[in-house]
Amino acid sequence: MKAAVIQAVNQPIQLTDVEKPRPEAGEVLVQLRAAALNHRDVWVQKGLYPGMRLPVVPGSDGAGVVVELGEGVRTSWLGRRVIINPALDWGDNTRFYSREFRILGMPDAGTFAEFIRIPTKYLHAKPEHLSFEEAAALPLGGLTAWRALFSRGRLRSGERVLISGVGGGVALFALQFAIATGADVWVTSGSEEKLERAKAMGALGGANYNTPKWEKEFAAQMGGFDLIIDSAAGAGFSKLIDAAAPGGRIVFYGGTRGNIAELIAPKIFFKQLDIMGTTMGTEAEFTDMVAFVESRKLQPVLDRSFFLDDAEAALRYLEAGEQFGKIGLKIEG
């Protein structure tokens, strides 16, 4: 079968002929129709991810059709249209993942391929209202946003929410989920165009984080935010402290701007703030997220799609950071 393979660190991903996997007991073979990119794929290519094992087929997001069954799998699985939960072996502790936890796409072979073998417990029916490309965009970003908002952030209807760095996949899912829950949502971005597009999706307003003291203006206007969802961390994190309402929560799921520094402790403890990190989510959270998307008929925002043999161009496009929404890979069967 054809697969896009990372052979070595800092080398272009290459379309390669690899052995077609065979499902083992409890597994099925999925013929992938679409995949989607995450920044994790770029980090793996650059060798910046813990526990690197190369060569590998990257890709955590995928959707397709079950075409072959392993031993013990019910025949009713055959022909099902499915999406894949990429959070493998989370474990029984809902607060923290097990030692066996890993994310599909390294070390396990991922979705940048024509076929993938996967245990049935990580498969869910593709929401009927979504195309394969839309469904493939959902798993990693949707799960991350869901846990950040609801499990960690304890979001309630009517709260004021700030989502930083709107335009990325997780941030846009957080925007959609929060609005659908009845929250009042504002966003930040370094792009005026992205701010306008977010407002067209239902955000009540936005701030360009390159504007001096943007957080002071926001805090003065709204009295601060009950929940802030962030992906950047870094030097700008201190501004989120100022933007938070007394008793507010800040949840961050990434560190694209580096480590957090220069926090003023009294601002945190006098405001009684909760600051939390989050990564991916449990199997139950994935189930709840998919059900929410289906019940509300939410559609992932797609920026553009590439074909599998253009995976290297897709990674470079993602790395440039100009996208608004998810970047997909079409996989021709």
C-alpha positions in Angstrom: 0.0 0.0 0.0 1.0 3.6 -0.3 1.9 5.6 2.8 3.7 8.9 3.6 6.7 7.9 5.8 9.1 10.0 7.9 12.4 8.1 7.5 14.6 10.4 9.5 14.6 13.6 11.6 14.4 16.8 9.5 13.9 14.9 6.3 11.0 15.4 3.9 8.2 13.0 4.3 8.1 10.5 1.4 5.3 8.6 -0.3 6.5 5.0 -0.1 5.2 1.5 -0.8 4.9 -0.3 2.6 3.4 -3.7 3.6 -0.3 -3.6 4.0 -1.2 -4.3 7.7 -3.2 -7.3 8.7 -5.7 -7.0 11.6 -5.0 -9.1 14.7 -7.5 -10.3 17.2 -9.9 -7.6 18.2 -8.7 -5.3 15.4 -10.0 -4.3 12.0 -8.5 -2.9 8.8 -9.8 0.5 7.9 -9.4 1.7 4.3 -8.8 5.4 4.9 -10.6 7.9 2.8 -9.2 11.0 4.5 -6.7 12.2 7.1 -5.9 15.5 8.7 -2.8 17.2 9.9 -1.8 18.4 13.4 1.2 20.3 14.6 2.2 17.0 16.3 3.1 15.7 12.8 5.5 18.6 12.3 7.1 18.0 15.7 7.6 14.3 14.9 9.3 15.2 11.6 11.6 17.6 13.4 12.4 15.0 16.1 10.9 17.2 18.9 8.5 14.7 20.3 9.3 12.5 23.3 10.0 8.8 22.6 10.9 9.3 19.0 10.9 6.1 16.9 11.6 6.3 13.2 10.8 5.5 10.4 7.0 6.0 11.0 3.8 6.7 9.2 2.5 9.9 11.0 -1.0 11.1 11.3 -3.4 11.0 14.2 -6.7 12.0 12.4 -8.5 9.7 10.0 -11.8 8.5 8.7 -12.6 5.6 6.4 -14.4 2.2 5.9 -13.8 -1.1 7.7 -12.8 -3.6 5.0 -11.3 -6.5 6.9 -11.8 -8.1 10.3 -9.4 -9.7 12.8 -10.2 -12.7 14.9 -13.1 -12.3 17.2 -14.5 -9.2 15.7 -18.2 -9.2 14.9 -19.1 -9.3 11.2 -21.4 -6.3 11.7 -18.2 -4.1 11.7 -17.6 -4.9 8.0 -18.4 -1.9 5.8 -18.9 0.6 8.6 -17.9 4.2 8.0 -15.8 5.2 10.9 -13.6 7.8 12.5 -10.7 6.9 14.7 -10.0 8.0 18.3 -6.2 8.6 18.3 -5.8 8.6 22.1 -4.6 5.0 22.7 -4.5 3.3 26.1 -5.5 6.2 28.3 -6.2 3.9 31.2 -8.7 4.0 34.1 -7.7 7.2 35.8 -9.7 10.0 34.2 -7.5 12.7 35.6 -4.2 11.4 34.1 -3.2 8.9 31.4 -1.5 5.6 32.0 2.2 4.8 31.3 1.0 3.0 28.1 -0.7 6.0 26.7 0.3 7.2 23.3 -1.1 9.1 20.4 -1.7 7.5 17.0 1.0 8.4 14.5 4.2 7.7 16.4 5.2 5.2 17.6 2.1 3.4 16.2 1.7 3.7 12.4 -0.7 6.5 11.7 -3.3 7.7 9.2 -1.1 9.1 6.3 -1.7 5.8 4.5 -4.2 3.9 2.4 -4.9 1.4 5.3 -4.6 1.2 9.0 -5.2 -1.5 11.5 -6.8 -0.5 14.8 -8.7 -2.1 17.7 -12.4 -1.7 17.4 -12.6 0.2 20.8 -11.0 3.2 19.1 -13.6 3.3 16.3 -16.8 5.4 16.2 -19.4 5.7 13.6 -18.8 8.6 11.3 -21.4 11.3 11.9 -23.8 11.1 9.0 -23.8 14.8 8.3 -20.0 14.9 7.8 -18.1 14.1 4.7 -15.0 11.8 5.2 -12.8 14.9 5.0 -14.8 16.7 7.7 -14.9 13.7 9.9 -11.2 13.1 9.5 -10.6 16.7 10.8 -12.4 16.0 14.1 -10.5 13.5 16.3 -7.4 15.0 17.9 -8.5 18.6 17.8 -12.0 17.9 18.8 -11.0 15.7 21.7 -8.4 18.2 23.0 -10.9 21.1 22.9 -13.6 19.0 24.6 -11.5 18.1 27.6 -10.1 21.6 27.9 -13.5 23.2 27.9 -15.6 20.7 29.9 -13.6 18.3 31.9 -10.8 20.7 32.9 -12.4 24.1 32.3 -15.9 23.1 33.7 -17.6 25.4 31.2 -21.2 26.4 31.9 -23.8 28.1 29.7 -23.7 31.9 30.0 -20.0 32.1 31.0 -17.6 34.5 29.3 -14.9 32.6 27.4 -11.7 33.8 25.8 -10.0 31.5 23.2 -6.5 32.6 22.2 -4.9 32.0 18.8 -8.0 31.4 16.9 -7.5 29.9 13.5 -5.9 26.6 14.6 -7.9 23.5 14.7 -8.3 23.1 18.5 -9.1 26.7 19.0 -11.8 26.6 16.3 -13.4 23.5 17.9 -13.3 25.2 21.2 -15.0 28.2 19.7 -17.7 26.0 18.1 -18.3 23.9 21.2 -18.5 26.9 23.6 -20.9 28.8 21.4 -23.1 25.6 21.0 -23.1 25.3 24.8 -24.5 28.8 25.3 -21.3 30.6 26.3 -20.3 34.1 25.3 -17.1 33.8 23.4 -14.3 36.2 22.5 -11.0 35.4 20.7 -7.5 36.6 20.1 -5.3 36.4 17.0 -2.4 38.2 15.4 -4.4 38.4 12.2 -7.3 40.8 11.7 -8.7 38.5 9.0 -8.9 35.6 11.4 -10.6 37.8 14.0 -13.3 38.7 11.5 -13.8 35.1 10.4 -14.1 34.1 14.0 -16.7 36.8 14.6 -18.6 35.5 11.5 -18.7 32.1 13.3 -20.3 33.6 16.4 -17.5 35.1 18.4 -18.8 38.3 20.1 -15.5 40.1 19.6 -11.7 39.8 19.2 -8.4 41.4 20.0 -5.1 41.4 18.1 -2.6 40.1 20.6 0.1 42.3 19.0 -1.8 45.4 20.2 -0.2 46.8 23.4 -2.3 46.2 26.5 -5.1 44.4 24.7 -5.8 42.4 27.8 -6.4 45.6 29.9 -9.0 46.8 27.5 -10.8 43.4 27.4 -10.8 43.1 31.2 -12.1 46.6 31.6 -14.9 46.0 29.1 -16.1 42.6 30.3 -14.9 42.4 33.9 -12.7 39.5 32.9 -13.2 36.0 31.6 -14.6 33.1 33.5 -12.6 30.6 31.3 -9.6 31.1 29.1 -8.4 28.5 26.6 -4.8 28.9 25.4 -2.4 27.0 23.2 0.7 29.3 23.3 1.9 29.7 26.9 5.2 31.7 26.7 5.8 35.3 27.6 2.2 36.4 26.7 0.7 34.1 29.3 0.9 36.8 31.9 -1.6 38.8 30.0 -4.1 36.0 30.3 -3.8 36.4 34.1 -4.8 40.0 33.7 -7.7 39.1 31.4 -9.1 36.5 33.8 -12.0 37.3 36.0 -11.7 36.7 39.8 -12.2 33.0 40.4 -11.6 32.3 36.7 -10.0 29.3 35.1 -7.2 29.2 32.5 -6.6 25.9 30.6 -3.7 25.5 28.2 -3.0 22.6 25.9 0.2 23.7 24.1 3.3 25.8 24.4 4.1 27.1 20.9 5.6 30.3 22.4 7.8 28.5 24.9 7.8 28.2 28.7 5.7 30.4 31.0 7.8 33.0 32.8 7.3 36.3 34.6 4.1 35.4 36.4 3.2 37.7 39.3 2.1 35.4 42.1 -0.2 37.8 43.9 -2.3 38.3 40.8 -3.0 34.6 40.8 -3.7 33.9 44.4 -5.6 37.2 45.1 -7.8 36.5 42.1 -8.2 32.9 43.2 -7.4 31.6 39.7 -7.2 28.0 38.6 -4.4 27.3 36.0 -4.5 23.9 34.4 -2.8 21.9 31.7 -4.5 19.4 29.5 -3.6 16.8 26.9 -6.0 14.8 24.6 -8.7 12.9 26.5 -10.3 9.7 27.6 -12.3 7.2 25.6 -15.5 8.4 27.3 -14.7 12.1 26.5 -14.2 11.1 22.8 -17.5 9.4 22.8 -19.2 12.4 24.3 -17.5 14.8 21.9 -18.6 12.9 18.8 -22.2 12.6 20.2 -22.2 16.4 20.8 -21.0 17.1 17.3 -23.6 14.9 15.8 -26.5 16.2 17.9 -25.6 19.8 17.2 -24.7 19.1 13.5 -21.4 20.9 13.9 -19.0 20.9 11.0 -15.2 21.2 11.3 -13.7 24.2 9.6 -11.5 23.0 6.7 -8.8 25.4 5.4 -7.7 23.3 2.4 -6.9 19.7 1.4 -3.9 18.1 -0.2 -3.5 14.6 -1.7 -1.5 12.0 0.1 1.5 12.3 -2.3 1.6 16.1 -1.4 2.0 15.4 2.3 5.3 17.2 2.5 3.7 20.4 1.0 0.8 20.0 3.5 3.3 19.9 6.4 5.1 23.0 5.3 1.8 24.8 4.8 0.8 23.9 8.4 4.1 25.0 9.7 3.7 28.4 8.1 0.7 29.0 10.4 -1.5 30.9 8.0 -4.4 28.5 7.9 -7.8 29.0 9.4 -9.1 25.6 10.2 -7.9 22.1 9.6 -5.6 20.9 6.8 -6.7 17.6 5.2 -5.2 14.8 3.2 -7.4 13.1 0.5 -6.7 9.4 0.2 -7.9 7.8 -3.0 -9.1 4.3 -2.7 
